[in-house]
């Protein structure tokens, strides 16, 4: 009989920890939260210090009974959910729901044998301040959501909702869209000279910088990016080129041609050479935000997928002879801090793998005012578990993320990269051109981290050296509006503004998409009519809720509650008083919003009225303006301009039913079932005349035959009927080893099924709720769910009896 019980959230985590603790310990999983505010109703008593009325989550009654029975058998109970506010709330709920008298709180930042055993040796009490901070956040979000959302239902559209943080995220997207629409593009030109040393083939580029008479003025105020750097900044979404003193500005083709005519016959001579050594520092280790951003940019993972994979790596995986072990530290953190022990190990690894010169002091970043700094940065639990070593035990996506985390952590403690840079000013007539070059002198952290830029080298040059001109290239540019937010850039903006916390970024992004407030076009957010309308109404009637500064201040006050500097009820009272006044005013003044109907230049084939575009449950569709008298309707399609390679029909944009993922299919479906994920383009392939597609956002179009060749081993095709896709992998002939492995897995599944069946047969019945401890404690109701469970049990019993009767009848002689 186990003497000590440890309760964690997930079965995977329980499996890992149980192996570390060994005999004398029983490890159980709570399967996440066991209590929550009710699904229906406010569930918060605003007249009695905002006391929450918690209820046991549906279908958790049996689990609670099992945990109660296990806790009665144990001499000591350890509560070990995740080390954050939410984990503290789960620990508190386990204590009060299970009726535990003196449970101990075990906290660890990584699931390794040493960390877990140390946490059990040095437990602490449940942190009431940490619990109250989470409780205050939950109640605050419930007050905002359950007060505003019903009003939006009545005045705008059913199913709409507002949230304290999601509404601010929506505002950021809508404000950016308004900025893009108001943007007025400006024309500008650059001139590039293609030069070389006299009578030599090696060529290099130099960009027109300024006039010779203005060179002193330009050099005195030179702090902003110039040349290629300025052009790159504009292409990445800057509104206009930097207006630097002395820099030449070319606003039209006429001005460019006038300069070109002045440069005819000019001699290009080296005016000045400046050489220096430049150091490039490594990036700090990952926080939740930077991990999600990098996984999105480098691996094309959505934040939700990134966090799911990180959770698996944190909870632990089977690593062959090394056993079950967590591979990374806790993945919800805003800190770049690294423990002293981990620093010693990673520096020793770098010295052994690359040499002592590659060991650096370590980059840990600067602490921000909004940073909680409760946990370390995200890092591998053991730096010696290299990606290559654990690759055989990980899935493809798990490996990609672990490889990214491991390399980022190791690189952050490596020496900076060292470049020899040269900057050459070249005079031609009355104008000055500038060329830049760099040579990697010492790779430093680039030995393990990929470089984002290519080197541009210059030939050896000397002052007053005359150069050969091969070509003068005038280039036309237009200033670009700021880019729309991607999932990664939105998370970055939320973090910089102090909105939300590491655990909230994924729910925020999921909510605004699930509600239909935004859509993604080429992986960038575009507000829908509904999202723009909700944002407009919230800005008008609830300006403080969608105010960025106000929301960031709420986060700081929640941090004060966590630190014990402010009681959680006082924090809620200070918010709710003003909020109630604003709510009453909005109830009286908010008008009903009628969605405009978009007409198209086409008549209804049945009644002759105009056809309009409407939005329904499954998106946009075309119907008759005379509805409901005329019920003509058809699906709304967006043509791509490309033709189907199978039948020559139009390729149109479609969406899958469940996840609403965009794919492209033939408009002649079901006669033709051709469908692809890649966006087709109208232009045919210049080589074979076939279909051209954009394989990844931001890349140039390629021939679809090349894409098919890359995907020949693993194919994942969309279906025209919108049903979920299946990943089809071409199988190899089984070997003796794989056959034995298959037999072992089958046996394990069989034994697992037997154990589950036995557990169901011996499960106990539900018990009554424990009495409340004190008046100020939130109530936890359980009676309703008990009655529901009893009803379900009786219904199941009746169905089982009916099933046995039917089976006996069907097995009788002569039955069909």
C-alpha positions in Angstrom: 0.0 0.0 0.0 1.4 3.4 -1.0 2.3 5.7 1.8 2.5 8.9 -0.2 0.2 10.2 -2.9 1.3 12.7 -5.6 -1.4 14.4 -7.8 -0.4 16.1 -11.1 -2.5 17.3 -14.0 -1.9 14.9 -16.9 -1.4 11.1 -17.2 1.8 11.6 -19.2 3.3 13.7 -16.4 2.1 11.2 -13.8 3.8 8.3 -15.7 7.1 10.2 -15.9 7.1 11.2 -12.2 6.1 7.8 -10.9 9.3 6.3 -12.4 11.4 8.9 -10.7 9.9 8.4 -7.2 9.7 4.6 -7.2 8.1 2.5 -4.5 6.3 4.0 -1.7 4.7 6.6 -4.0 1.4 6.6 -5.9 1.1 9.2 -8.7 -2.4 10.1 -10.0 -3.6 12.7 -12.5 -6.4 15.2 -12.0 -6.9 15.5 -15.8 -6.6 19.3 -15.6 -9.1 21.4 -13.6 -11.7 19.6 -11.6 -13.9 22.6 -10.7 -14.9 25.8 -12.6 -17.4 28.5 -12.7 -20.8 27.3 -14.0 -21.3 27.2 -17.8 -24.6 28.9 -17.5 -25.1 32.0 -15.4 -22.6 34.5 -13.9 -21.5 32.3 -11.0 -20.2 35.2 -9.1 -21.9 36.9 -6.2 -21.1 40.6 -6.7 -22.9 41.6 -3.5 -20.7 39.4 -1.2 -17.2 40.2 -2.1 -17.4 38.6 -5.5 -17.6 35.1 -4.0 -17.3 32.6 -6.9 -19.7 29.6 -7.0 -17.6 26.8 -8.3 -19.1 23.6 -9.6 -17.5 20.2 -10.3 -16.8 19.9 -14.0 -19.0 17.5 -15.8 -17.8 13.9 -15.9 -15.2 14.5 -13.2 -17.3 12.9 -10.4 -15.8 9.4 -10.8 -12.3 10.8 -11.0 -12.8 12.8 -7.8 -14.1 9.7 -6.0 -11.0 7.8 -7.1 -8.7 10.6 -5.9 -10.5 10.7 -2.6 -10.1 7.0 -2.1 -6.4 7.2 -3.0 -5.9 10.2 -0.5 -7.5 8.2 2.3 -5.0 5.4 1.8 -2.0 7.7 1.8 -0.1 9.0 4.9 0.9 12.2 3.0 -0.4 13.9 -0.1 1.6 16.1 -2.4 -0.1 18.4 -4.9 2.2 18.9 -7.9 0.4 20.8 -10.7 2.3 23.2 -13.0 4.3 26.0 -11.2 2.1 29.0 -12.1 -1.2 30.7 -11.1 -3.3 28.2 -12.9 -1.4 25.3 -11.3 -1.9 26.9 -7.9 -5.6 27.1 -8.5 -5.7 23.4 -9.4 -3.8 22.6 -6.2 -6.2 24.7 -4.1 -9.3 23.0 -5.8 -7.9 19.6 -5.1 -7.3 20.4 -1.5 -10.9 21.6 -0.9 -12.8 19.3 -3.2 -11.0 16.1 -1.8 -11.2 17.3 1.8 -7.4 17.2 2.3 -6.4 18.4 5.7 -2.7 19.2 5.3 -1.5 18.6 1.7 2.0 19.7 0.6 2.7 21.7 -2.6 5.5 20.3 -4.7 6.9 22.7 -7.3 9.4 21.9 -10.0 10.4 23.7 -13.2 11.6 20.7 -15.1 10.5 17.0 -15.0 13.8 15.3 -14.3 14.6 12.9 -11.5 16.7 15.3 -9.5 14.2 18.2 -9.8 11.2 16.0 -8.8 12.9 14.4 -5.9 14.2 17.8 -4.6 10.6 19.2 -4.9 9.3 16.3 -2.8 12.0 16.8 -0.2 11.3 20.6 0.1 7.5 21.1 -0.3 5.7 24.2 0.7 2.2 25.3 1.5 -0.3 26.3 -1.1 0.4 30.0 -2.0 -2.9 31.8 -1.3 -1.7 35.0 -3.1 -0.9 33.0 -6.2 -4.3 31.3 -6.1 -6.1 34.6 -5.4 -4.4 36.2 -8.5 -5.7 33.4 -10.7 -9.2 33.6 -9.0 -9.3 37.3 -9.5 -8.4 36.9 -13.2 -11.1 34.3 -13.7 -13.7 36.4 -12.0 -12.7 39.5 -13.8 -12.9 37.8 -17.2 -16.3 36.3 -16.2 -17.7 39.7 -15.2 -16.6 41.3 -18.5 -17.6 38.5 -20.7 -21.0 37.6 -19.1 -22.1 41.2 -18.7 -21.2 42.5 -22.2 -21.7 39.4 -24.4 -25.5 39.1 -23.9 -25.8 42.8 -24.9 -23.9 42.1 -28.1 -26.1 39.1 -28.8 -29.2 41.3 -28.7 -27.8 44.3 -30.6 -25.5 42.8 -33.2 -25.6 39.0 -33.7 -26.2 35.9 -31.7 -23.1 34.0 -30.8 -20.9 37.1 -30.4 -18.9 37.7 -27.3 -16.5 40.2 -25.7 -13.5 39.5 -23.5 -11.2 41.6 -21.5 -8.1 40.7 -23.5 -9.6 39.3 -26.7 -11.3 42.6 -27.4 -7.9 44.4 -27.2 -6.3 42.0 -29.6 -9.2 42.5 -32.0 -8.7 46.3 -31.7 -5.0 46.0 -32.6 -5.9 44.1 -35.7 -8.7 46.5 -36.7 -6.6 49.6 -36.0 -3.8 48.1 -38.2 -6.4 47.5 -41.0 -7.6 51.1 -40.7 -4.0 52.3 -40.9 -3.4 50.2 -44.0 -6.6 51.5 -45.8 -5.7 55.1 -44.9 -2.1 54.7 -46.2 -1.1 56.7 -49.2 1.8 55.2 -51.1 4.7 57.5 -52.2 7.1 56.9 -55.1 10.8 57.0 -54.7 13.8 55.9 -56.7 17.3 54.5 -56.0 20.3 54.3 -58.3 22.8 51.4 -58.1 26.2 51.3 -59.7 27.7 48.0 -60.8 31.5 48.4 -60.4 34.8 46.5 -60.5 38.5 47.1 -60.2 39.9 48.1 -63.5 40.1 45.3 -66.0 38.9 42.7 -63.5 35.8 40.4 -63.6 34.7 40.5 -59.9 31.9 43.0 -59.6 30.2 44.7 -56.6 27.3 47.1 -56.0 27.3 50.6 -54.7 24.2 52.6 -53.9 23.8 56.4 -54.5 24.0 58.0 -51.1 24.3 61.8 -51.3 25.8 64.7 -53.1 29.5 65.5 -52.6 28.7 68.9 -51.1 26.4 67.2 -48.5 28.7 64.4 -47.4 29.9 66.2 -44.3 26.3 66.9 -43.2 25.3 63.3 -43.8 28.2 61.8 -41.9 27.5 64.1 -38.9 24.0 62.9 -38.6 24.5 59.3 -39.6 22.7 57.1 -37.1 19.8 55.7 -39.1 20.1 52.8 -41.6 21.2 53.6 -45.1 21.7 52.1 -48.5 20.5 48.5 -48.6 19.4 48.6 -45.0 17.0 51.5 -45.7 15.5 49.8 -48.7 15.0 46.5 -46.7 13.3 48.4 -43.9 10.8 49.9 -46.4 10.1 46.5 -48.0 9.4 45.1 -44.5 6.6 47.6 -44.0 8.1 51.0 -43.0 5.8 53.8 -44.1 8.4 55.9 -45.9 12.2 56.2 -46.3 14.2 57.7 -43.4 14.5 61.5 -44.0 18.2 61.9 -43.1 20.1 65.2 -43.4 22.2 65.1 -46.5 20.7 62.0 -48.0 19.6 62.4 -51.6 15.9 62.0 -52.3 14.7 61.0 -55.7 10.9 61.3 -56.0 10.2 60.6 -59.7 11.5 59.0 -62.9 12.4 62.5 -64.2 14.6 63.2 -61.3 16.3 59.9 -61.6 16.9 60.4 -65.3 18.4 63.9 -64.7 20.9 62.4 -62.2 21.8 59.6 -64.7 22.5 62.2 -67.4 24.8 64.1 -65.0 26.7 60.9 -64.3 27.4 60.2 -68.0 31.1 60.0 -68.5 31.9 60.4 -64.8 35.0 58.8 -63.3 34.3 56.5 -60.3 37.1 56.9 -57.7 37.4 55.6 -54.2 36.9 58.5 -51.8 37.1 56.9 -48.4 37.6 53.4 -46.9 36.5 52.5 -43.4 37.4 49.1 -41.9 36.4 47.9 -38.5 35.6 44.7 -36.5 31.9 44.1 -35.8 30.5 41.7 -33.2 27.1 40.1 -33.5 25.6 38.9 -30.2 23.6 35.7 -29.8 19.9 35.8 -29.0 18.7 35.1 -25.5 17.0 31.7 -24.7 13.3 31.4 -25.5 10.4 32.7 -23.5 6.9 31.5 -24.4 6.4 34.5 -26.7 9.7 34.2 -28.6 9.3 30.5 -28.9 5.9 30.8 -30.5 7.2 33.6 -32.8 10.2 31.6 -34.0 8.2 28.3 -34.4 5.7 30.3 -36.6 8.4 31.9 -38.7 10.9 29.0 -39.0 8.7 25.9 -38.7 5.3 27.3 -39.9 3.7 26.0 -36.6 0.6 27.7 -35.2 1.0 28.9 -31.6 -1.5 26.3 -30.5 0.4 23.5 -32.1 3.7 24.9 -30.7 2.4 24.8 -27.1 0.9 21.4 -27.5 4.2 20.0 -28.7 6.1 21.9 -25.9 3.7 20.4 -23.3 4.6 16.9 -24.6 8.3 17.6 -24.4 7.9 19.0 -20.9 5.8 16.1 -19.5 8.3 13.6 -20.8 8.8 10.9 -23.4 10.4 7.4 -23.5 14.0 7.7 -24.4 15.1 4.1 -24.7 17.8 3.1 -22.2 17.6 6.5 -20.5 14.0 5.9 -19.6 11.0 8.3 -19.4 12.2 11.9 -19.0 11.1 15.5 -19.6 13.1 17.1 -22.3 12.5 20.8 -21.7 11.7 23.1 -18.7 8.3 24.6 -18.1 7.1 26.2 -21.3 5.0 29.1 -19.9 7.4 31.8 -18.9 8.3 35.4 -19.7 11.8 35.2 -18.2 15.2 34.7 -19.9 16.8 33.7 -16.6 18.9 30.5 -16.5 19.9 28.7 -13.3 23.6 28.6 -12.3 23.7 24.8 -12.6 22.4 24.9 -16.2 24.9 27.6 -17.1 27.8 25.5 -15.9 26.6 22.4 -17.8 26.0 24.3 -21.1 29.4 26.0 -21.0 31.1 22.7 -20.4 29.2 21.2 -23.4 30.3 24.1 -25.6 33.9 23.9 -24.6 33.9 20.1 -25.3 32.0 20.3 -28.6 33.5 23.5 -30.1 36.4 24.6 -28.0 37.0 27.1 -25.2 37.0 30.2 -27.5 33.4 29.5 -28.4 32.2 29.8 -24.8 30.5 33.1 -24.1 29.2 34.9 -21.0 25.5 34.1 -21.9 22.6 36.3 -23.0 19.7 36.5 -20.6 18.1 39.7 -21.8 16.8 42.6 -19.7 13.9 42.3 -17.2 10.8 44.3 -18.2 8.5 46.0 -15.8 5.7 43.6 -16.9 7.8 40.5 -16.4 6.8 38.1 -13.7 10.2 36.2 -13.8 8.6 33.3 -12.0 10.4 30.6 -14.0 13.5 30.0 -16.0 13.7 30.5 -19.7 12.6 27.5 -21.9 15.7 25.3 -22.1 16.6 21.6 -22.5 16.6 19.8 -19.1 19.9 18.1 -20.1 22.1 19.9 -22.7 23.8 16.6 -23.4 20.5 15.2 -24.8 21.3 16.6 -28.2 18.6 16.6 -31.0 20.4 13.9 -32.9 20.5 11.7 -29.8 16.8 11.9 -29.1 15.6 12.1 -32.7 14.7 8.3 -32.9 12.3 8.7 -30.0 10.4 11.8 -31.2 7.9 12.5 -33.8 8.9 14.7 -36.7 7.2 17.8 -35.2 8.5 17.1 -31.7 12.0 16.9 -33.1 11.7 20.1 -35.0 10.6 22.1 -31.9 13.2 20.4 -29.6 15.9 21.1 -32.1 14.9 24.8 -32.2 14.8 25.1 -28.4 18.1 23.2 -27.8 20.0 25.2 -30.4 18.7 28.5 -29.2 19.7 27.7 -25.6 23.2 26.5 -26.5 23.7 29.5 -28.9 22.8 31.9 -26.2 25.9 30.9 -24.2 28.3 30.9 -27.1 30.7 33.7 -28.0 29.5 36.5 -30.4 30.2 36.2 -34.1 33.0 38.5 -35.3 33.0 40.1 -38.8 35.6 42.2 -40.6 33.5 44.9 -42.2 34.5 47.5 -44.8 32.6 50.6 -45.9 33.7 52.3 -49.1 32.6 55.8 -50.3 33.0 56.3 -54.0 32.8 59.6 -55.7 31.4 60.1 -59.3 31.1 63.7 -60.5 29.1 65.5 -57.8 27.6 62.4 -56.3 28.8 59.9 -53.7 28.0 56.1 -53.8 28.5 53.7 -50.9 29.4 50.0 -51.0 29.5 47.6 -48.0 31.2 44.3 -47.5 31.8 41.9 -44.6 33.7 38.7 -44.0 33.0 36.3 -41.2 36.2 36.2 -39.1 35.0 34.0 -36.2 31.6 32.2 -36.4 30.9 32.2 -32.6 27.3 31.2 -32.1 26.7 30.9 -35.8 28.5 27.5 -35.5 25.1 26.2 -34.2 22.5 28.8 -35.1 21.5 29.5 -38.7 22.5 32.8 -40.3 19.7 35.1 -41.5 21.8 37.1 -44.0 24.4 36.4 -46.7 27.9 37.9 -46.7 28.7 40.5 -49.4 32.5 40.8 -49.9 34.4 43.6 -51.6 37.7 43.2 -53.5 40.7 44.9 -51.9 40.5 48.6 -52.6 42.7 51.6 -51.9 42.0 55.3 -51.6 41.8 57.3 -54.9 41.7 54.1 -56.8 39.8 54.4 -60.1 37.1 51.9 -60.8 35.3 50.6 -63.9 31.6 51.2 -64.3 29.6 48.4 -65.9 26.0 49.6 -65.4 23.9 52.2 -63.7 20.5 50.8 -62.6 17.7 53.1 -61.6 15.1 51.3 -59.4 11.5 52.4 -58.8 10.0 51.8 -55.3 6.8 52.7 -53.5 6.5 53.0 -49.8 4.5 50.2 -48.2 1.8 50.3 -45.5 2.6 48.5 -42.2 2.0 44.8 -42.7 -1.0 43.0 -41.3 -0.5 41.0 -38.1 0.5 37.4 -38.3 -0.1 35.1 -35.3 3.6 35.6 -34.4 3.7 39.4 -34.7 0.4 39.7 -32.8 1.8 37.8 -29.9 4.9 40.0 -30.0 2.7 43.1 -29.9 0.6 41.8 -27.0 3.8 41.0 -25.1 5.4 44.4 -25.8 2.2 46.2 -24.7 2.0 44.2 -21.5 -1.3 42.6 -22.5 -2.0 39.0 -21.4 0.5 36.6 -20.0 2.4 33.5 -21.5 -0.5 31.2 -20.7 -3.1 33.5 -22.4 -1.6 34.1 -25.9 -2.9 31.0 -27.5 -6.5 31.3 -26.1 -6.6 34.9 -27.3 -5.7 34.1 -30.8 -8.0 31.0 -30.9 -11.0 32.9 -29.6 -10.9 35.8 -32.1 -10.7 33.3 -35.0 -13.3 30.8 -33.6 -15.8 33.7 -33.1 -15.4 34.7 -36.8 -13.9 38.2 -35.9 -10.9 37.7 -38.1 -9.8 35.5 -41.0 -6.4 34.6 -42.2 -5.3 35.6 -45.7 -1.8 34.3 -46.5 -1.2 33.7 -42.8 -2.1 37.3 -41.9 -5.2 38.5 -39.9 -7.9 40.4 -41.7 -11.0 41.6 -39.6 -14.4 40.4 -40.9 -17.5 42.6 -41.0 -18.5 41.1 -37.6 -15.1 41.8 -36.1 -15.0 45.4 -37.3 -18.5 46.0 -36.0 -17.8 44.5 -32.6 -14.6 46.6 -32.4 -16.5 49.8 -33.3 -19.2 49.1 -30.7 -16.7 48.3 -28.0 -14.7 51.4 -28.8 -17.9 53.5 -28.5 -19.5 52.1 -25.5 -16.7 50.4 -23.6 -13.6 52.4 -24.3 -11.8 51.4 -21.1 -12.2 47.7 -21.8 -10.5 48.0 -25.2 -7.9 50.5 -24.1 -4.4 49.1 -24.3 -3.1 51.1 -21.4 -6.0 50.2 -19.2 -5.7 46.4 -20.0 -2.0 46.5 -19.3 -2.7 48.2 -16.0 -5.1 45.4 -15.0 -2.3 42.9 -15.7 0.0 44.8 -13.4 -2.6 45.0 -10.6 -3.1 41.2 -10.9 0.7 40.9 -10.4 0.2 43.0 -7.2 -2.4 40.5 -6.0 0.1 37.7 -6.7 2.8 39.4 -4.7 0.4 40.1 -1.8 0.4 43.8 -2.2 -3.3 44.1 -2.8 -6.3 42.0 -1.7 -8.1 40.4 -4.7 -11.5 41.5 -3.6 -10.3 45.1 -3.3 -8.9 44.9 -6.9 -12.3 43.7 -8.2 -14.3 46.3 -6.3 -12.1 49.1 -7.8 -12.9 47.7 -11.3 -16.5 46.8 -10.9 -17.8 50.1 -9.6 -16.9 52.0 -12.8 -17.7 49.1 -15.0 -21.3 48.8 -13.8 -21.9 52.5 -14.6 -20.6 52.1 -18.1 -22.6 48.9 -18.5 -25.9 50.5 -17.6 -25.2 53.4 -19.9 -24.4 51.0 -22.8 -27.6 49.1 -22.2 -29.6 52.3 -22.6 -27.7 53.8 -25.6 -26.5 50.9 -27.8 -28.5 50.7 -31.0 -29.2 47.5 -32.9 -26.8 47.0 -35.8 -28.2 45.7 -39.1 -25.7 43.8 -41.3 -25.5 45.4 -44.8 -26.4 43.2 -47.7 -23.8 43.1 -50.6 -25.5 43.0 -54.0 -23.8 41.4 -57.0 -24.3 42.2 -60.7 -26.4 39.1 -61.4 -30.1 38.2 -61.4 -31.8 35.3 -59.7 -32.5 32.6 -62.3 -35.8 31.7 -60.6 -37.5 35.1 -60.0 -35.3 37.7 -61.6 -34.5 39.7 -58.5 -30.9 40.8 -57.6 -28.7 38.2 -56.1 -26.9 39.2 -52.8 -24.0 37.8 -50.7 -25.0 36.7 -47.2 -23.1 35.2 -44.4 -24.3 32.0 -42.7 -23.1 29.4 -40.4 -20.6 28.0 -42.9 -19.4 31.3 -44.3 -20.5 33.4 -47.3 -23.0 32.3 -49.8 -25.1 33.7 -52.6 -28.9 33.9 -52.3 -31.9 35.8 -53.7 -32.7 39.2 -52.3 -36.3 38.1 -52.3 -35.7 35.6 -49.5 -37.8 34.0 -48.0 -40.3 34.3 -50.9 -37.6 33.0 -53.2 -35.2 30.4 -51.7 -32.6 30.2 -54.5 -29.1 30.0 -53.2 -25.6 28.7 -54.1 -22.2 28.6 -52.6 -19.9 31.6 -52.9 -16.7 30.9 -54.7 -13.5 33.0 -55.1 -11.8 32.3 -58.5 -8.1 32.1 -58.5 -7.7 32.7 -62.3 -5.9 29.3 -62.7 -7.3 26.4 -64.6 -7.6 22.8 -63.4 -4.8 20.6 -64.9 -7.2 17.6 -65.1 -10.3 19.1 -66.8 -9.6 22.7 -67.6 -12.2 24.1 -65.1 -11.7 27.1 -62.8 -9.8 26.5 -59.6 -11.6 28.2 -56.8 -11.0 28.8 -53.1 -12.8 26.5 -50.6 -12.6 25.7 -46.9 -12.7 22.4 -45.0 -15.8 21.9 -42.8 -14.2 21.4 -39.4 -11.1 23.5 -39.1 -12.1 25.9 -42.0 -8.7 25.5 -43.6 -8.4 27.0 -47.0 -7.7 24.8 -50.0 -8.2 25.1 -53.8 -10.4 22.8 -55.9 -11.9 22.4 -59.3 -15.3 24.2 -59.8 -16.5 21.2 -61.8 -16.7 19.1 -58.6 -18.0 16.3 -58.2 -17.3 15.5 -61.9 -13.6 16.5 -61.2 -12.2 16.1 -57.7 -8.8 17.8 -58.2 -7.9 19.7 -55.0 -4.6 21.1 -53.5 -3.5 23.1 -50.5 -1.0 25.4 -52.4 -2.4 28.6 -53.8 -2.5 28.5 -57.6 -1.6 31.5 -59.8 -3.1 32.3 -63.2 0.3 32.2 -65.2 1.2 28.8 -66.6 4.7 27.3 -66.1 7.1 28.7 -68.6 8.8 25.3 -69.0 6.0 22.8 -69.3 2.9 25.0 -69.5 1.4 23.4 -66.4 0.0 24.7 -63.2 2.0 27.2 -61.1 1.4 27.4 -57.3 2.8 29.3 -54.3 4.1 26.5 -52.1 4.7 28.8 -49.0 3.6 32.3 -48.2 6.2 34.8 -49.4 7.8 32.5 -51.9 7.8 32.8 -55.6 5.5 30.6 -57.7 6.8 27.2 -58.7 5.6 24.5 -61.0 3.1 22.2 -59.4 4.9 19.2 -60.7 7.9 20.1 -58.6 5.7 20.3 -55.5 4.3 16.8 -56.3 7.8 15.5 -56.7 8.7 16.7 -53.2 5.6 15.2 -51.7 5.8 11.8 -53.4 6.5 10.0 -50.1 4.1 11.8 -47.8 0.9 13.1 -49.4 -1.8 15.0 -47.6 -4.5 16.1 -50.0 -7.7 18.1 -49.2 -11.0 16.6 -50.2 -13.6 18.5 -52.3 -16.4 17.5 -50.0 -14.7 19.3 -47.1 -14.2 16.2 -44.9 -11.1 15.9 -42.8 -8.0 14.8 -44.7 -5.9 11.8 -44.1 -2.1 11.7 -44.3 -1.2 8.9 -46.6 2.4 7.6 -46.4 3.7 5.0 -48.8 4.6 1.9 -46.7 7.8 -0.1 -47.0 7.9 -3.9 -46.9 7.9 -5.0 -43.3 11.1 -6.4 -41.9 11.5 -9.0 -39.1 12.3 -6.1 -36.6 9.2 -4.1 -37.5 7.0 -7.2 -37.4 8.2 -8.0 -33.9 7.6 -4.4 -32.9 4.1 -4.6 -34.3 3.4 -7.7 -32.3 4.7 -6.1 -29.1 2.5 -3.0 -29.6 -0.6 -5.2 -30.2 0.1 -7.1 -27.0 0.5 -3.8 -25.1 -2.8 -2.5 -26.5 -4.5 -5.7 -25.4 -3.2 -5.5 -21.9 -4.1 -1.8 -21.7 -7.6 -2.6 -22.8 -7.9 -5.3 -20.2 -6.7 -3.0 -17.4 -9.2 -0.3 -18.5 -12.0 -2.8 -18.6 -11.1 -4.0 -15.1 -10.9 -0.5 -13.8 -14.4 0.2 -15.1 -15.8 -2.9 -13.5 -14.4 -2.0 -10.0 -15.1 1.7 -10.1 -16.8 3.1 -7.0 -20.0 5.2 -6.8 -20.1 8.9 -6.3 -20.2 10.5 -2.9 -21.7 13.6 -1.4 -20.1 17.0 -1.4 -18.0 18.0 1.6 -19.4 20.8 3.7 -18.2 24.4 3.1 -15.2 25.5 5.3 -15.9 29.2 5.8 -18.2 31.9 4.6 -15.6 33.7 2.6 -14.6 30.5 0.7 -16.1 30.0 -2.7 -18.8 27.3 -2.9 -18.3 24.1 -4.8 -21.5 22.5 -5.9 -21.7 18.8 -6.8 -25.3 17.6 -6.2 -26.6 18.4 -9.7 -23.8 16.4 -11.4 -24.3 13.5 -8.9 -27.9 13.3 -9.9 -27.0 13.5 -13.6 -24.4 10.7 -13.1 -27.0 8.5 -11.5 -29.5 9.2 -14.3 -26.8 8.4 -16.9 -26.0 5.1 -15.0 -29.6 4.0 -15.0 -30.0 4.9 -18.7 -26.8 3.0 -19.6 -28.1 0.0 -17.7 -31.4 0.0 -19.6 -29.5 0.3 -22.9 -27.2 -2.5 -22.0 -30.2 -4.8 -21.1 -31.9 -3.9 -24.4 -28.7 -4.6 -26.3 -28.3 -8.0 -24.7 -31.9 -8.9 -25.5 -31.4 -7.9 -29.2 -28.2 -9.8 -29.4 -29.8 -13.0 -28.0 -32.6 -12.6 -30.5 -30.3 -12.1 -33.4 -28.3 -15.2 -32.5 -31.3 -17.5 -32.6 -31.5 -20.1 -35.4 -33.0 -18.6 -38.6 -32.5 -15.0 -37.6 -31.1 -12.5 -40.1 
